[in-house]
């Protein structure tokens, strides 16, 4: 499939809204799947550090 201009490419034959919103939603879901475990690990390590400090204090 070839397009005559960049605006035709963005319009995707009048299906552009569906196509680009699908790409956007997919990018959001993928970024959440990558970032959620990173933040969860950081939160877990902070909680464990607090717990260790609390247990080591007499």
RASULCOR-V973107 format. One record per pair of residues at least 6 apart in sequence whose ideal C-beta (glycine too) atoms are under 6 Angstrom apart, sorted by the first residue. I is the first residue (numbers start at 1). J is the second residue. Records with the same first field share a line. If there is no record, write none. Layout:
I = J ; J
This chain:
3 = 9
10 = 16
12 = 19
